[in-house]
């Protein structure tokens, strides 16, 4: 049956609904080509004689890549769930296994993606027919007939690539795609399995290393780059218009490498200590009027947008800058955002000076540090 007929005057007429229903899949595919003004110049299958040893070798090669992807995806899921990931100090047994967690997860995931991609590419190169077609360009949307016949064209393409009769490739590709999807699902919901609120008011998202415990003083420690070099900060250590990064320190941590390392590696620990110029006009947040000590203000370095470090301070206009996405916070107005995607002010740490003249934290932050989350109260 002819797909497209020509009426009087050479005007092309599309088939009626009844004629479309009577057409076979091959005829519908042919009709789709004719309607799209596609002229096939050359179309030759890669294996004209099915079942040859060369064809079987190619099929096994494609299946091997998909099988490797499935195996790597399975290893990724197992490693993500079962591999030891809790922090272990370098001097303790089990540190080697802990240190390999990220490489193992990364390598298995990357191998799964790479093998799946290579399998698809090899299948296209080995089994897709060699075809050269010429199509005229058309503007505007497709008509109803074209939309109906495109499915038949896709089905015909599937037949031409011989995927329907290659059960080995279909099973291996299905296993690879399924396990890869499972891996993505595990990675997506994995962080939701642990309950971050099991400790109530002391849950990790509410509490930081600046919280005083057992009445012990929490000092502001300068970042010297040396774990054992303990330098507590005094007001006279800073010039007007300067800034430095500080971390929490307790005297009970002195000599304790694990505790000192945790205080500096905790994601919510870094604080920006700023000394404004004398006489600078300041707007304070309600309820936090006494959080500063004279011209000294301490704000969390964790950006409230996506958690990047707000590492820059411009003394000229008293702006705190996050280099990741260009958020800016005004230090003279409780570090409220004035530019960029951040929508919340940086949490302010209440500070004072003890009888020895060292800066100390009066309490923990009064709000959660870092980006927003559903249960955040501010």
PyMOL commands that set and color helices and strands:
alter all, ss='L'
color gray80, all
select helices_A, chain A and resi 8-10+17-22+25-35+53-82+95-99+101-127+144-160+163-165+167-193+200-202+235-237+251-253+257-265
alter helices_A, ss='H'
color red, helices_A
select strands_A, chain A and resi 5-6+12-13+38-44+130-135+219-222+242-249+271-275+296-300+312-314+319-321+328-330+336-339+351-353+359-361
alter strands_A, ss='S'
color yellow, strands_A
deselect
rebuild
show_as cartoon
